[in-house]
Amino acid sequence: MKLHHVPGARSCRVRWLLEELGIEYELDQKELRDGSLRSPEYLAKNPNGKVPTLEDDGVIFYESGAILQYLLERYGKGRLAPAIDSPSRPIFLQWFHWAEATLMPPMGVIMGNRFVLTEEDRSEAALSVARRQLANALRVLAGSVEGKAFLVDDELSAADIMVAYSLTLAKMVGELPEEPESLHHWLAGLAARPGYQTAFEGGFG
Ligand SMILES: N[C@@H](CCC(=O)N[C@@H](CS)C(=O)NCC(=O)O)C(=O)O
C-alpha cells in the first residue's frame, strides 16, 4: 500500500488511521510547492493534483474521507467506527463528514486569502465571513467535546481523526482561539497518541 503525502496536508488523516490500525504502508512524501503534485505521473493518479492519494491492491484513488472509509471497511475489523447497526453510527457519520463538509470550507477560504491567492485576488470581506463561519463551527464542536476525550461513545473513532486534522490545521495557522478550553483539551488528548505524532511528523510543509 502506498500513500502519497505532504506534511501537514489532509493525507495526515490517512497516515494517522494507518498507524492506529497497524497497517504497513509505503510513504511517497511530496512537497506542496516543488511542482511534484503537477507532474504528469502524479496527475495520472490524481488529476486534482492534491493529496492524499492511496494505492492499494491495484486501485488508485483519492479523497481523504473516502480513503479512511475504505481502510475501515477493508482492514478495520470493526475498529475505530461503531457497528453499522449501532445507534452511535449516524453520529459517527455526522462528525466524519462534518470535518470536510462544514469545518474545512471556511478554513480553505482563510488559507487561500492568507497564504495562497495572489494579492489582487485576496479579499478582506471573504476572510472575515470565513472567520465568522469558522467560529460558528468551532462553537458547535466545542459543545460536543465538552468534558469528553472522543466525539463518539467513549473511544477513538475515525471521526476524531477527520475532525482533529482540521482543528490541528486551524491551530497551526493561529486560527484557533484560546477559548473554549474544551477544544484544546480534546485536541491535546488526541495529540498525545503516537499515531497522531507520526502522522504530523514534519509539521506543515
Ligand atoms: N477534499 C480533498 C481535499 C484535498 C486537498 O485539498 N489537499 C490539499 C492539501 S490539504 C492539496 O493537496 N493541495 C495542493 C494543491 O492544491 O496544490 C480531501 O479531503 O482529500
The ligand as an SDF file (V2000), in Angstrom:
LIG
                    3D

 20 19  0  0  0  0  0  0  0  0999 V2000
  -11.3400   17.0300   -0.2290 N   0  0  0  0  0  0  0  0  0  0  0  0
   -9.9760   16.6020   -0.5020 C   0  0  0  0  0  0  0  0  0  0  0  0
   -9.0890   17.8370   -0.4170 C   0  0  0  0  0  0  0  0  0  0  0  0
   -7.6500   17.5310   -0.8000 C   0  0  0  0  0  0  0  0  0  0  0  0
   -6.7870   18.8050   -0.7230 C   0  0  0  0  0  0  0  0  0  0  0  0
   -7.2610   19.9320   -0.9270 O   0  0  0  0  0  0  0  0  0  0  0  0
   -5.4870   18.6070   -0.4450 N   0  0  0  0  0  0  0  0  0  0  0  0
   -4.5790   19.7480   -0.3590 C   0  0  0  0  0  0  0  0  0  0  0  0
   -3.6840   19.6080    0.8680 C   0  0  0  0  0  0  0  0  0  0  0  0
   -4.5790   19.5730    2.3660 S   0  0  0  0  0  0  0  0  0  0  0  0
   -3.6450   19.7300   -1.5490 C   0  0  0  0  0  0  0  0  0  0  0  0
   -3.1560   18.6980   -1.9370 O   0  0  0  0  0  0  0  0  0  0  0  0
   -3.3630   20.9100   -2.1310 N   0  0  0  0  0  0  0  0  0  0  0  0
   -2.3840   21.0250   -3.1430 C   0  0  0  0  0  0  0  0  0  0  0  0
   -2.7610   21.9910   -4.1940 C   0  0  0  0  0  0  0  0  0  0  0  0
   -3.9420   22.3900   -4.2450 O   0  0  0  0  0  0  0  0  0  0  0  0
   -1.8770   22.3240   -4.9790 O   0  0  0  0  0  0  0  0  0  0  0  0
   -9.5790   15.5350    0.5130 C   0  0  0  0  0  0  0  0  0  0  0  0
  -10.1390   15.5390    1.6260 O   0  0  0  0  0  0  0  0  0  0  0  0
   -8.7470   14.6680    0.1900 O   0  0  0  0  0  0  0  0  0  0  0  0
  1  2  1  0
  2  3  1  0
  2 18  1  0
  3  4  1  0
  4  5  1  0
  5  6  2  0
  5  7  1  0
  7  8  1  0
  8  9  1  0
  8 11  1  0
  9 10  1  0
 11 12  2  0
 11 13  1  0
 13 14  1  0
 14 15  1  0
 15 16  2  0
 15 17  1  0
 18 19  2  0
 18 20  1  0
M  END
$$$$
